[in-house]
Structure formats: C-alpha cells, structure tokens
Amino acid sequence: MGPVNWLAVIVAALAALALGAAWHGPAARRPAQVLLAGALLLLTATMMGHMFARVGAATLAVKPWLYFMMSGGLALAFVAPALAIGEARAGASAVKVVQGAAFWIASYLLMGLVFFLFKA
C-alpha cells in the first residue's frame, strides 16, 4: 500500500463541500451545517484516499480510469441508492430523490477528479 495523499484528501473534501454549497443553495450555508458536512466529506475523502493508496500509484498510473470508476462506482452502487431509499421513505418526491442521488454521484466523481489531478 502506498501513502495516502493527504493534500488530495483535504482538497477533495473542500471541492465536494463547495459543490454542495452551489448545488443546494443558501439554505445549505448555515455554519453548523457546513461544519458537519465538511467533517463528513473529510471522512469520505479520507476513505477514498486510503482506497487509492491501497490500489497503488503504479496501477493508477497505467489505469487512470480507476479514479473515476472507483469513486463513481461507490456513489452509484452504495451511496446514492442508500440515501435515495432513505429520502423516499421520508416521503420525498421522485424529483427530490433523483436530485439528491445526482448530487452524490457528482460529488464523488469530483473527488475522484481531485485525486486524479493530484495523482494520489
């Protein structure tokens, strides 16, 4: 296992947080909410950084699509469905459920892009 690129972890979390602020608008900018979201995105980015470190720089250098396949795959197969089920159970409209799932897919792909750019 290679080392975790901690700079990429922090930038990935901040990029996802910025995307969330833009995606959700002013309602998502309350300080406590931003702090919680930032902490949770840092946890997510840390796990993603660990995942890329486990794959290793040599493999990622010859298979750079893994950054997007792995980050997007996590969102498509686990995160978006789990959160969509929760939102649907809470009575959210289909549009709201799809918008929420789309945000997480976009957010995870953005984090994958950051790791790709930093060659984590």
KEFI-460696 format. One line per 5 residues: number of its first residue (from 0); their letters; for each residue x, y negated, z of C-alpha. Coordinates in nm, 4 decimals, padded with zeros to 6 digits. Each point is the difference from the previous one (the first is absolute). Last residue first. Layout:
BEGIN
NUM = a = X/Y/Z; ...
END
This chain:
BEGIN
119 = akflf = -00.2874/-01.0225/-00.5360; 00.0789/-00.1413/-00.3414; -00.1040/-00.3486/00.1191; -00.2151/-00.0479/-00.3098; -00.1359/00.3552/00.0305
114 = fvlgm = -00.0712/-00.0494/00.3702; -00.1873/-00.3211/-00.0813; -00.1913/00.1751/-00.2790; -00.1034/00.2781/00.2371; -00.1301/-00.2657/00.2391
109 = llysa = -00.2004/-00.1494/-00.2852; -00.1342/00.3447/-00.0865; -00.1078/00.0418/00.3627; -00.1792/-00.3357/-00.0024; -00.1692/00.0601/-00.3359
104 = iwfaa = -00.1353/00.3368/00.1172; -00.1024/-00.1533/00.3301; -00.1786/-00.2897/-00.1679; -00.1769/00.2273/-00.2477; -00.1402/00.2109/00.2843
99 = gqvvk = -00.1409/-00.3088/00.1701; -00.1496/-00.1337/-00.3229; -00.1525/00.3419/-00.0753; -00.1619/00.0186/00.3453; -00.1245/-00.3592/-00.0220
94 = vasag = -00.1559/00.0666/-00.3419; -00.1618/00.3201/00.1268; -00.1572/-00.1967/00.2822; 00.1228/00.0462/00.3546; -00.2202/00.2011/00.2345
89 = araeg = 00.2502/00.0968/00.2677; 00.0140/00.3501/-00.1465; 00.0988/-00.1533/-00.3348; 00.2756/-00.2013/00.1655; 00.1383/00.3077/00.1756
84 = ialap = -00.0163/00.2112/-00.3158; 00.1725/-00.2750/-00.1955; 00.2718/-00.0224/00.2662; 00.0794/00.3698/-00.0254; -00.0248/00.0030/-00.3806
79 = avfal = 00.2258/-00.3056/-00.0395; 00.2673/00.1196/00.2431; 00.0420/00.3647/-00.0945; 00.0088/00.0976/-00.3674; 00.0042/-00.3332/-00.1807
74 = alggs = 00.2032/-00.1948/00.2581; 00.2570/00.2726/00.0585; 00.0172/00.0639/-00.3736; 00.0634/-00.3670/-00.0689; 00.3026/00.0006/00.2301
69 = mmfyl = 00.1273/00.3361/-00.1270; -00.0679/-00.0464/-00.3700; 00.1144/-00.3598/00.0110; 00.3405/00.0555/00.1588; 00.0213/00.3387/-00.1727
64 = wpkva = 00.0022/-00.1778/-00.3359; 00.3675/-00.0732/00.0648; 00.0987/00.3609/-00.0733; 00.3743/-00.0082/-00.0753; 00.0805/-00.2659/00.2600
59 = ltaag = -00.2683/00.1328/00.2364; 00.1728/00.3377/00.0114; 00.3393/-00.1535/00.0789; -00.1459/-00.2474/00.2497; -00.1529/00.2679/00.2162
54 = vrafm = -00.3386/00.1672/00.0310; 00.0258/-00.0271/00.3769; 00.0925/-00.3688/-00.0258; -00.3097/-00.0560/-00.2139; -00.2219/00.1566/00.2669
49 = hgmmt = 00.1727/-00.1934/00.2782; -00.0633/-00.3243/-00.1865; -00.3653/00.0992/-00.0477; -00.0314/00.0731/00.3713; 00.1517/-00.3379/00.0800
44 = atlll = -00.2265/-00.1696/-00.2555; -00.3069/00.1500/00.1693; 00.1152/-00.1037/00.3479; 00.0796/-00.3484/-00.1308; -00.3468/-00.0071/-00.1559
39 = lagal = -00.1471/00.0787/00.3414; 00.1996/-00.2759/00.1678; -00.0885/-00.2514/-00.2705; -00.3694/00.0872/00.0174; 00.0045/-00.0455/00.3774
34 = lvqap = 00.1789/-00.3348/-00.0260; -00.2283/-00.1189/-00.2808; -00.3088/00.0946/00.2012; 00.1296/-00.1769/00.3098; 00.0849/-00.3115/-00.2010
29 = rraap = -00.3313/-00.0228/-00.1923; 00.0815/00.0105/-00.3707; -00.2313/00.2742/-00.1233; -00.3042/-00.2281/-00.0261; 00.2030/-00.2334/-00.2226
24 = ghwaa = 00.0161/00.2410/-00.2944; -00.0080/00.3782/-00.0108; 00.2201/00.0557/-00.3038; 00.2369/-00.2933/00.0531; 00.0557/00.0794/00.3668
19 = glala = 00.0281/00.3706/-00.0780; 00.2537/-00.0630/-00.2751; 00.2046/-00.2068/00.2446; -00.0106/00.2835/00.2547; 00.1022/00.2503/-00.2684
14 = alaav = 00.2965/-00.2192/-00.0936; 00.0942/-00.0446/00.3670; -00.0070/00.3766/00.0582; 00.2072/00.0656/-00.3122; 00.2492/-00.2737/00.0975
9 = ivalw = 00.0476/00.1532/00.3452; 00.0434/00.3549/-00.1293; 00.2270/-00.1179/-00.2843; 00.2276/-00.1665/00.2558; -00.0047/00.3182/00.2058
4 = nvpgm = 00.1282/00.2192/-00.2838; -00.0213/00.3345/00.1778; 00.3262/00.1923/-00.0218; 00.0320/00.3105/-00.2143; -00.1272/00.3416/00.0930
END
